[in-house]
């Protein structure tokens, strides 16, 4: 049978206070229309399957890459 005296209080750290970033206060986001949802989905699919644009490499970035 255990009692409260068995607890090692050196290991019982107090829990830190919650971050204010965990709580959202303010206006709720506006719901988007089905048309906006479809448009966002098309943009996402196009971005996922289109090749990434190649950035031109200058002479300094070529030497840094080595």
C-alpha positions in Angstrom: 0.0 0.0 0.0 1.5 3.3 -1.0 1.1 6.6 0.7 1.8 10.2 -0.2 5.1 10.0 1.6 6.4 7.6 -1.1 6.4 10.3 -3.7 9.9 11.7 -4.6 9.2 15.5 -4.6 12.6 16.2 -6.2 11.3 14.7 -9.5 7.8 16.4 -9.4 8.5 19.5 -11.3 5.6 22.0 -11.7 4.1 22.1 -15.1 5.2 25.2 -17.1 2.4 27.7 -17.9 0.8 27.3 -21.3 2.1 29.4 -24.1 -0.2 32.3 -25.2 0.3 31.1 -28.7 -1.7 27.9 -27.9 -4.8 30.0 -27.5 -6.5 31.6 -30.4 -8.4 34.8 -29.7 -9.9 37.0 -32.3 -12.2 36.6 -35.3 -12.8 33.1 -36.7 -11.6 32.6 -40.3 -14.2 33.0 -43.0 -15.3 29.8 -44.7 -14.4 29.6 -48.3 -16.9 28.9 -51.1 -16.9 25.6 -53.0 -15.6 27.6 -56.0 -12.6 29.0 -54.0 -12.0 25.5 -52.7 -11.9 24.0 -56.2 -9.6 26.8 -57.4 -7.2 26.2 -54.5 -7.2 22.4 -55.2 -6.4 23.0 -58.9 -3.5 25.4 -57.9 -2.2 22.8 -55.4 -2.3 20.0 -58.0 -0.6 22.1 -60.6 2.1 23.1 -58.2 2.7 19.5 -57.1 3.0 18.1 -60.6 4.7 20.9 -62.6 8.5 20.9 -62.7 10.3 23.3 -60.4 11.6 26.4 -62.2 15.3 26.3 -62.4 17.1 29.3 -61.0 20.1 30.5 -62.9 23.4 29.8 -61.1 26.0 32.4 -61.0 29.7 31.8 -60.9 29.9 32.4 -57.2 27.2 29.9 -56.4 28.9 27.3 -58.6 32.2 27.6 -56.6 30.3 27.6 -53.3 28.6 24.3 -54.2 32.0 22.5 -54.5 
